[in-house]
Amino acid sequence: MAEFSQQKADQELKKRQKTFSRDKLKQLFKEKNSLFSKFLNIENLNEYYRDFVDLFSLLQDWYKGRYKDVPWLVISSVGGALLYVLSPIDLIPDFLPFVGYLDDAAVFAALLKYVRLDLQKYRDWKYDEDPSPVIND
């Protein structure tokens, strides 16, 4: 099994962020059900469910032009982290019992540290406009 560290999670986040594109964003939207399932049903990811919902909503609102007060670096970081979570073969392969999703959770936690201010700003905008946390289609 690959050695795991927070430093590696940070490196993976940066690597994915650099290669993210609008086409990959469209791919994420197609994988919406799979992402929701992982964050709802995988123990290591479940604690981040509310953050995931808001970040996915941020991506949708940005893509549809409803919310533009966020830099591309944040969009690409969120997208890159979510693509990492979708990938079954990553730092620690997801099929390994008990530890398979530890790296996914660590990459998502690294993302949250990086985007926390932008996420709060988005939440202030989103829930001031619409108090119900509903994902747009």
CYANA upper distance limits for C-alpha pairs under 8 A (distance plus 0.5 A):
  1 MET  CA     92 ILE  CA      7.16
  2 ALA  CA     91 LEU  CA      6.79
  2 ALA  CA     92 ILE  CA      6.60
  4 PHE  CA      8 LYS  CA      7.12
  4 PHE  CA      9 ALA  CA      8.39
  4 PHE  CA     91 LEU  CA      7.95
  4 PHE  CA     92 ILE  CA      8.25
  4 PHE  CA    103 ASP  CA      7.69
  5 SER  CA      9 ALA  CA      6.98
  6 GLN  CA     10 ASP  CA      6.71
  6 GLN  CA    106 ALA  CA      7.15
  6 GLN  CA    110 ALA  CA      8.31
  7 GLN  CA     11 GLN  CA      6.69
  8 LYS  CA     12 GLU  CA      6.59
  9 ALA  CA     13 LEU  CA      6.72
  9 ALA  CA    103 ASP  CA      7.17
  9 ALA  CA    106 ALA  CA      6.34
  9 ALA  CA    107 VAL  CA      5.27
  9 ALA  CA    110 ALA  CA      7.31
 10 ASP  CA     14 LYS  CA      6.80
 10 ASP  CA    107 VAL  CA      7.02
 10 ASP  CA    110 ALA  CA      6.48
 11 GLN  CA     15 LYS  CA      6.60
 12 GLU  CA     16 ARG  CA      6.60
 12 GLU  CA    107 VAL  CA      7.57
 13 LEU  CA     17 GLN  CA      6.53
 13 LEU  CA     77 SER  CA      7.25
 13 LEU  CA     80 GLY  CA      7.13
 13 LEU  CA     81 ALA  CA      6.38
 13 LEU  CA    107 VAL  CA      6.57
 13 LEU  CA    110 ALA  CA      7.89
 13 LEU  CA    111 LEU  CA      7.51
 14 LYS  CA     18 LYS  CA      6.77
 14 LYS  CA     77 SER  CA      7.77
 15 LYS  CA     19 THR  CA      7.26
 16 ARG  CA     20 PHE  CA      6.70
 16 ARG  CA     76 SER  CA      8.47
 16 ARG  CA     77 SER  CA      7.65
 16 ARG  CA     80 GLY  CA      5.05
 16 ARG  CA     81 ALA  CA      7.26
 16 ARG  CA     83 LEU  CA      8.42
 16 ARG  CA     84 TYR  CA      7.90
 17 GLN  CA     73 LEU  CA      7.82
 17 GLN  CA     76 SER  CA      5.47
 17 GLN  CA     77 SER  CA      5.00
 17 GLN  CA     78 VAL  CA      8.20
 17 GLN  CA     79 GLY  CA      7.78
 17 GLN  CA     80 GLY  CA      5.39
 17 GLN  CA     81 ALA  CA      7.97
 18 LYS  CA     76 SER  CA      7.82
 19 THR  CA     80 GLY  CA      8.19
 20 PHE  CA     24 LYS  CA      6.73
 20 PHE  CA     25 LEU  CA      8.21
 20 PHE  CA     76 SER  CA      5.90
 20 PHE  CA     77 SER  CA      8.29
 20 PHE  CA     79 GLY  CA      7.29
 20 PHE  CA     80 GLY  CA      6.34
 21 SER  CA     25 LEU  CA      6.88
 21 SER  CA     76 SER  CA      7.56
 22 ARG  CA     26 LYS  CA      6.94
 23 ASP  CA     27 GLN  CA      6.94
 24 LYS  CA     28 LEU  CA      6.78
 24 LYS  CA     79 GLY  CA      8.21
 25 LEU  CA     29 PHE  CA      6.98
 25 LEU  CA     79 GLY  CA      6.92
 26 LYS  CA     30 LYS  CA      7.01
 27 GLN  CA     31 GLU  CA      6.94
 28 LEU  CA     32 LYS  CA      6.83
 28 LEU  CA     79 GLY  CA      7.88
 28 LEU  CA     82 LEU  CA      8.10
 28 LEU  CA     83 LEU  CA      7.49
 31 GLU  CA     35 LEU  CA      6.78
 32 LYS  CA     36 PHE  CA      6.69
 33 ASN  CA     37 SER  CA      6.55
 34 SER  CA     38 LYS  CA      6.74
 34 SER  CA     86 LEU  CA      8.11
 35 LEU  CA     39 PHE  CA      6.79
 35 LEU  CA     82 LEU  CA      8.19
 35 LEU  CA     85 VAL  CA      8.24
 35 LEU  CA     86 LEU  CA      7.21
 36 PHE  CA     40 LEU  CA      6.50
 37 SER  CA     41 ASN  CA      6.29
 37 SER  CA     42 ILE  CA      8.41
 38 LYS  CA     42 ILE  CA      5.85
 38 LYS  CA     45 LEU  CA      7.48
 38 LYS  CA     46 ASN  CA      8.26
 39 PHE  CA     45 LEU  CA      5.48
 39 PHE  CA     46 ASN  CA      5.38
 39 PHE  CA     47 GLU  CA      8.48
 39 PHE  CA     48 TYR  CA      7.51
 39 PHE  CA     49 TYR  CA      5.88
 39 PHE  CA     52 PHE  CA      7.94
 40 LEU  CA     45 LEU  CA      7.88
 40 LEU  CA     46 ASN  CA      5.74
 40 LEU  CA     49 TYR  CA      6.95
 41 ASN  CA     45 LEU  CA      8.27
 41 ASN  CA     46 ASN  CA      6.93
 42 ILE  CA     46 ASN  CA      6.30
 42 ILE  CA    101 TYR  CA      8.18
 43 GLU  CA     47 GLU  CA      7.88
 44 ASN  CA    101 TYR  CA      6.73
 44 ASN  CA    102 LEU  CA      6.79
 44 ASN  CA    105 ALA  CA      6.38
 45 LEU  CA     49 TYR  CA      7.36
 45 LEU  CA    101 TYR  CA      8.03
 45 LEU  CA    104 ASP  CA      8.04
 45 LEU  CA    105 ALA  CA      6.03
 48 TYR  CA     52 PHE  CA      6.55
 49 TYR  CA     53 VAL  CA      6.67
 50 ARG  CA     54 ASP  CA      6.85
 51 ASP  CA     55 LEU  CA      6.57
 52 PHE  CA     56 PHE  CA      6.46
 53 VAL  CA     57 SER  CA      6.64
 53 VAL  CA    133 PRO  CA      8.48
 53 VAL  CA    135 ILE  CA      7.61
 54 ASP  CA     58 LEU  CA      6.59
 54 ASP  CA    119 LEU  CA      8.21
 54 ASP  CA    123 ARG  CA      7.85
 54 ASP  CA    133 PRO  CA      8.01
 55 LEU  CA     59 LEU  CA      6.81
 55 LEU  CA     78 VAL  CA      7.55
 55 LEU  CA    119 LEU  CA      7.59
 56 PHE  CA     60 GLN  CA      6.87
 56 PHE  CA    135 ILE  CA      8.15
 57 SER  CA     61 ASP  CA      6.54
 57 SER  CA    134 VAL  CA      8.47
 57 SER  CA    135 ILE  CA      6.06
 57 SER  CA    136 ASN  CA      7.21
 58 LEU  CA     62 TRP  CA      6.47
 58 LEU  CA     67 TYR  CA      8.02
 58 LEU  CA    122 TYR  CA      7.52
 59 LEU  CA     63 TYR  CA      6.52
 59 LEU  CA     75 ILE  CA      7.14
 59 LEU  CA     78 VAL  CA      8.44
 59 LEU  CA     79 GLY  CA      8.33
 60 GLN  CA     64 LYS  CA      6.63
 60 GLN  CA    136 ASN  CA      7.52
 60 GLN  CA    137 ASP  CA      8.35
 61 ASP  CA     65 GLY  CA      6.60
 61 ASP  CA     66 ARG  CA      5.49
 61 ASP  CA     67 TYR  CA      5.79
 61 ASP  CA    136 ASN  CA      8.42
 62 TRP  CA     66 ARG  CA      6.42
 62 TRP  CA     67 TYR  CA      5.30
 62 TRP  CA     68 LYS  CA      6.01
 62 TRP  CA     70 VAL  CA      8.47
 70 VAL  CA     74 VAL  CA      7.18
 70 VAL  CA     75 ILE  CA      7.84
 70 VAL  CA    118 ASP  CA      7.24
 71 PRO  CA     75 ILE  CA      7.18
 72 TRP  CA     76 SER  CA      6.41
 73 LEU  CA     77 SER  CA      6.50
 74 VAL  CA     78 VAL  CA      6.64
 74 VAL  CA    115 VAL  CA      6.94
 74 VAL  CA    118 ASP  CA      8.23
 75 ILE  CA     79 GLY  CA      6.60
 76 SER  CA     80 GLY  CA      6.28
 77 SER  CA     81 ALA  CA      6.56
 77 SER  CA    111 LEU  CA      7.40
 78 VAL  CA     82 LEU  CA      6.73
 78 VAL  CA    111 LEU  CA      7.30
 79 GLY  CA     83 LEU  CA      6.64
 80 GLY  CA     84 TYR  CA      6.70
 81 ALA  CA     85 VAL  CA      6.88
 81 ALA  CA    107 VAL  CA      6.89
 81 ALA  CA    108 PHE  CA      6.58
 81 ALA  CA    111 LEU  CA      7.34
 82 LEU  CA     86 LEU  CA      6.80
 82 LEU  CA    108 PHE  CA      8.19
 83 LEU  CA     87 SER  CA      6.75
 84 TYR  CA     90 ASP  CA      7.71
 84 TYR  CA    104 ASP  CA      7.30
 84 TYR  CA    107 VAL  CA      8.35
 85 VAL  CA    104 ASP  CA      5.73
 85 VAL  CA    108 PHE  CA      8.46
 88 PRO  CA     93 PRO  CA      6.41
 88 PRO  CA     94 ASP  CA      5.65
 88 PRO  CA     95 PHE  CA      7.79
 89 ILE  CA     93 PRO  CA      5.20
 89 ILE  CA     94 ASP  CA      7.02
 90 ASP  CA     94 ASP  CA      8.06
 91 LEU  CA    103 ASP  CA      6.89
 92 ILE  CA     96 LEU  CA      8.12
 92 ILE  CA     99 VAL  CA      7.85
 92 ILE  CA    100 GLY  CA      6.07
 92 ILE  CA    101 TYR  CA      7.73
 92 ILE  CA    102 LEU  CA      8.03
 92 ILE  CA    103 ASP  CA      6.63
 93 PRO  CA    100 GLY  CA      5.89
 93 PRO  CA    101 TYR  CA      8.21
 94 ASP  CA     99 VAL  CA      8.16
 94 ASP  CA    100 GLY  CA      4.38
 94 ASP  CA    101 TYR  CA      6.01
 95 PHE  CA    100 GLY  CA      6.22
 96 LEU  CA    100 GLY  CA      5.11
 99 VAL  CA    103 ASP  CA      8.48
101 TYR  CA    105 ALA  CA      6.77
102 LEU  CA    106 ALA  CA      6.67
103 ASP  CA    107 VAL  CA      6.57
104 ASP  CA    108 PHE  CA      6.70
105 ALA  CA    109 ALA  CA      6.52
106 ALA  CA    110 ALA  CA      6.59
107 VAL  CA    111 LEU  CA      6.70
108 PHE  CA    112 LEU  CA      6.79
109 ALA  CA    113 LYS  CA      6.95
110 ALA  CA    114 TYR  CA      6.92
111 LEU  CA    115 VAL  CA      6.63
112 LEU  CA    116 ARG  CA      5.90
115 VAL  CA    119 LEU  CA      6.36
116 ARG  CA    120 GLN  CA      6.62
117 LEU  CA    121 LYS  CA      6.66
118 ASP  CA    122 TYR  CA      6.62
119 LEU  CA    123 ARG  CA      6.62
120 GLN  CA    124 ASP  CA      6.62
121 LYS  CA    125 TRP  CA      6.84
122 TYR  CA    126 LYS  CA      6.39
123 ARG  CA    127 TYR  CA      6.22
123 ARG  CA    128 ASP  CA      8.36
124 ASP  CA    128 ASP  CA      6.27
125 TRP  CA    129 GLU  CA      6.70
126 LYS  CA    130 ASP  CA      6.37
126 LYS  CA    131 PRO  CA      7.83
127 TYR  CA    131 PRO  CA      4.74
127 TYR  CA    132 SER  CA      7.30
127 TYR  CA    133 PRO  CA      7.81
